[in-house]
Amino acid sequence: WLQRAKTSQALSKLLQLTGLEPVKREMFNLADQVELEKSRKRDLNSRQYNICFYGNPGTGKTTVARIYAALLKELGVLPDAQVVETSGSALANGGVEQLKKELTKLEKGGVLFLDEAYQLNPKTNPSGAAVLDYLLPEMENRRGKLVTVLAGYQKQMESLLGYNEGLPSRFSRCITFPDYSDKELTKILLDIIAEGKPQPFKLQDEKHARIAARRLGRQRGTVGFGNARAVRNFYEQAVARQSARCVEERRQGLNPDLWLLRRDDLLGPKQLDASSSSALQELHAKVGLQSVKDSVANLLQLIRTNAELEEAEKPVKEVALNRVFLGNPGTGKTTIAGIYGQVLRDLGLLSKGDVVVKNPSDFMGSVLGESEQKTVAILDAAVGCVLVIDEAYSLNPGSKFKDPYKEAVIDTIVAKVQGVPGDDRCVLLLGYEEPMQALMREANPGLARRFQLANAWTFQDYNDEELLAIMKEAARRKGWELGWPELKAGVQVLDKERRRPNFGNAGAVNNLLATVAMRMEARMQGMSDVARASAQPVAADFLPPEDAKAVRADQVFKDLVLAKLREWQATIKASQRMGKDPLDSFELNFRFVGAPGTGKTTVARRVGMLFKSLGLLSTDEVTSCSASDFMTGYAGQTAGQTRKLFETAVGGVLFIDEAYRLNPASGNVYGREALDEIVQLLTEPRFMKKMVVILAGYEAE
């Protein structure tokens, strides 16, 4: 190669590029083949010189395209080495007219370099068809003057070539640009540092450049890895950290070396503690969230361990930046996401640390291909940031009949998101535990590998003490100073709310205080404006208007039923007076036996009213159904239908009439599945002690 390059300026430039051995080999082979054709006196235009470049960004495709144009001119294939650079998206948006404008720049001959050409694929972008249909005959008509280079990711490019049978024959030569090795990334970084103007920076230790290259190299082989571009971004972030350090040291009266890149400038600090991180101080000041605080502490410890391993140039332990946050609304997931981003920024693992919050609908397209485009755009805009996908379980494409739009979103996330140090982006998936488990189980398996549910951060509902502290602080911001009676009344209401599914936590506190303000206004009617403005809440403002008595002597009730309800009421109140949880010794599952018309449904309503008034249920609503409502007619679906009915009734009363029809012995082929699921649901924390379940029917059955 060295000997051959002495006779070619283009090939000499090619050899100066770092890495790219397969690319160089292809270019030298092509040059040799053309020379042979010339020796045979054959027409050089009898063969195609159009070519496809496959590979990630930053691998030198554009640079090689320019060298390729110069080489073709040297070889006599083209009359001019002019290169016109455009992209698939530019031509898709501008259409045929935009293509014509680009081609007019090549009247004397040259190379049309079309980056991200796969964006012209009519399968995903209908406007690309017209551009391709115009380009193909132009390539034939201008043979000897025009050579086209298509560049992009291999999988998408192969799909593009499959669109038209004429494309593969016109682009028979394809070259894959490999990602750079750690050694090559190190050389690129050192070259960038050495090229600095007016003078280059100097490294405290060249070992730190090797560590930086290894961090970046962990993304090797993934779609979108920036290679040399990623190295450039890494260098610019290091210079920004170094500048911030120098400014701070000057403020302290020190005289820093303005051209020295220290270890922490290049790689970020080895460790982080509350004294040096406002983000950690904010986290520690938060009420509750102990499991999350412990998870952050474990992460920081692992990062410190890895810093020492890196210094010794030993393999590091895996650090997953991407996380799953599980919990109900109002538990601080989005707030903690912001703190997490600041922590990663302080550690040098993110360049910005800002939080970008998106919902599943933001990713979804209305036509095929649009979901991928939207997802890529969101991920690209989140570089340097924490991308929060709230209610991420809504992206579940399903297990049997998959939603193609949701599936496209998940597949794109799996392809582009890695979450290792060096990947300047962190993605957090937020949601409730059960639907998030279903998402990981039913979606692309790569999602579960990138977002490990076993290591999820769980945001527990706040307990009474924590809710009290949150309420006291929220009230103080409103100018209210709540005494113990008011706080106690507020927590009592919130405790009932907590029995409902998806308890709002801090959001429920804010809603309660908003309701208190309205009740205060109703209570203070007739008072002067000044008196109302200075008034403070009282305990009664926190409590809802008294419900009708839960148990009363209704003609519907028989003496036996009334006695049983009064017995329950007395037992529960006695437990409450002793400070015990009555549900520790009191079941909420019942059998109501008797003939139709004996008042079972009516008693179920009274049970709901009784238990709500005693604080055991969040609502007295009764969901009535029969055994047939559990059946779908398809094996394997009865369990799901059973769960849906329970989810509808959680917090209140589920009344199952004619429950005996679920007995498998009666010939119900789906009854066993329904009963097994009911037993399972009654032991799950989401339902256990949070709803009344009544099986009703004839005693014998």
Summary of the structure (lengths in Angstrom):
residues: 701
radius of gyration: 34.3
end to end distance: 90.6
largest distance: 114.3
contacts: 2183
relative contact order: 0.05
helix: 53%
strand: 11%
